Amino acid sequence: MTPTQRTLLVIAIFVALTVGSFIWFIATWDPAREQPVSFLPAQIERTA
């Protein structure tokens, strides 16, 4: 195996692990168990 092929193999393994871990994260996500990350501020009432 040439050095170029080894480099491409390492890159392909890295991409496969990254995509696989992202898919696993989405597939096992339980929104009822986690706290929300975003924050929606309360509506401020303005009186005229």
LUMVEX-470678 format. One record per atom (N, C-alpha, C): atom name; y, x, z. Coordinates in steps of 0.2 Angstrom, whole numbers, padded with zeros to 4 digits. Example, Ala and Ser with C-alpha at 12.3 -4.5 7.8 and 13.67 -1.06 7.14 Angstrom:
2
NODE|N|-0028|0066|0039
NODE|CA|-0022|0062|0039
NODE|C|-0016|0066|0039
NODE|N|-0011|0064|0035
NODE|CA|-0005|0068|0036
NODE|C|0000|0064|0039
END
This chain:
48
NODE|N|-0006|0004|0000
NODE|CA|0000|0000|0000
NODE|C|0006|0005|0000
NODE|N|0011|0003|-0005
NODE|CA|0017|0007|-0005
NODE|C|0022|0005|0000
NODE|N|0026|0010|0002
NODE|CA|0031|0008|0007
NODE|C|0035|0002|0005
NODE|N|0037|0000|-0001
NODE|CA|0040|-0006|-0003
NODE|C|0036|-0012|-0002
NODE|N|0030|-0012|-0003
NODE|CA|0025|-0017|-0002
NODE|C|0025|-0019|0006
NODE|N|0025|-0013|0010
NODE|CA|0024|-0014|0017
NODE|C|0031|-0017|0020
NODE|N|0037|-0015|0017
NODE|CA|0043|-0018|0019
NODE|C|0043|-0025|0017
NODE|N|0041|-0027|0011
NODE|CA|0041|-0034|0010
NODE|C|0036|-0038|0014
NODE|N|0031|-0035|0016
NODE|CA|0026|-0038|0020
NODE|C|0029|-0040|0027
NODE|N|0032|-0035|0030
NODE|CA|0035|-0036|0036
NODE|C|0041|-0041|0036
NODE|N|0045|-0041|0031
NODE|CA|0050|-0046|0030
NODE|C|0046|-0053|0029
NODE|N|0041|-0054|0025
NODE|CA|0038|-0060|0025
NODE|C|0035|-0062|0031
NODE|N|0032|-0058|0035
NODE|CA|0029|-0060|0042
NODE|C|0035|-0062|0046
NODE|N|0040|-0059|0046
NODE|CA|0046|-0061|0050
NODE|C|0049|-0068|0049
NODE|N|0049|-0069|0042
NODE|CA|0052|-0075|0040
NODE|C|0047|-0081|0042
NODE|N|0040|-0079|0041
NODE|CA|0035|-0084|0043
NODE|C|0035|-0086|0050
NODE|N|0036|-0081|0054
NODE|CA|0036|-0082|0061
NODE|C|0043|-0086|0063
NODE|N|0048|-0084|0060
NODE|CA|0054|-0088|0062
NODE|C|0054|-0095|0060
NODE|N|0052|-0096|0054
NODE|CA|0051|-0103|0051
NODE|C|0046|-0107|0056
NODE|N|0040|-0104|0057
NODE|CA|0035|-0107|0061
NODE|C|0038|-0109|0068
NODE|N|0041|-0104|0071
NODE|CA|0044|-0106|0078
NODE|C|0049|-0111|0078
NODE|N|0053|-0112|0072
NODE|CA|0058|-0117|0072
NODE|C|0054|-0124|0071
NODE|N|0049|-0124|0067
NODE|CA|0045|-0130|0066
NODE|C|0042|-0132|0072
NODE|N|0039|-0127|0076
NODE|CA|0036|-0129|0082
NODE|C|0041|-0132|0087
NODE|N|0047|-0129|0087
NODE|CA|0052|-0131|0092
NODE|C|0054|-0138|0090
NODE|N|0055|-0140|0084
NODE|CA|0057|-0147|0082
NODE|C|0051|-0152|0083
NODE|N|0045|-0150|0082
NODE|CA|0039|-0154|0083
NODE|C|0038|-0156|0090
NODE|N|0039|-0151|0095
NODE|CA|0038|-0152|0102
NODE|C|0044|-0154|0106
NODE|N|0049|-0156|0102
NODE|CA|0056|-0158|0106
NODE|C|0055|-0164|0109
NODE|N|0057|-0165|0115
NODE|CA|0056|-0171|0119
NODE|C|0063|-0173|0122
NODE|N|0067|-0177|0118
NODE|CA|0074|-0178|0121
NODE|C|0075|-0181|0127
NODE|N|0070|-0185|0130
NODE|CA|0070|-0188|0136
NODE|C|0069|-0183|0142
NODE|N|0066|-0177|0140
NODE|CA|0065|-0172|0145
NODE|C|0071|-0167|0146
NODE|N|0075|-0167|0141
NODE|CA|0081|-0162|0140
NODE|C|0087|-0165|0142
NODE|N|0092|-0161|0144
NODE|CA|0099|-0163|0145
NODE|C|0103|-0162|0139
NODE|N|0107|-0167|0137
NODE|CA|0111|-0166|0131
NODE|C|0115|-0160|0131
NODE|N|0116|-0157|0126
NODE|CA|0120|-0151|0125
NODE|C|0127|-0152|0123
NODE|N|0128|-0158|0119
NODE|CA|0135|-0160|0117
NODE|C|0139|-0164|0123
NODE|N|0145|-0164|0122
NODE|CA|0149|-0168|0127
NODE|C|0154|-0172|0123
NODE|N|0154|-0179|0124
NODE|CA|0158|-0183|0121
NODE|C|0163|-0186|0126
NODE|N|0170|-0184|0126
NODE|CA|0175|-0186|0131
NODE|C|0176|-0193|0131
NODE|N|0177|-0196|0137
NODE|CA|0179|-0203|0138
NODE|C|0185|-0205|0134
NODE|N|0185|-0211|0131
NODE|CA|0190|-0214|0127
NODE|C|0196|-0214|0132
NODE|N|0202|-0211|0130
NODE|CA|0208|-0212|0134
NODE|C|0212|-0218|0132
NODE|N|0213|-0223|0137
NODE|CA|0217|-0229|0135
NODE|C|0224|-0227|0135
NODE|N|0228|-0229|0130
NODE|CA|0235|-0228|0130
NODE|C|0238|-0235|0130
NODE|N|0243|-0236|0135
NODE|CA|0247|-0242|0135
NODE|C|0253|-0241|0132
NODE|N|0256|-0246|0128
NODE|CA|0262|-0246|0125
NODE|C|0267|-0248|0129
END
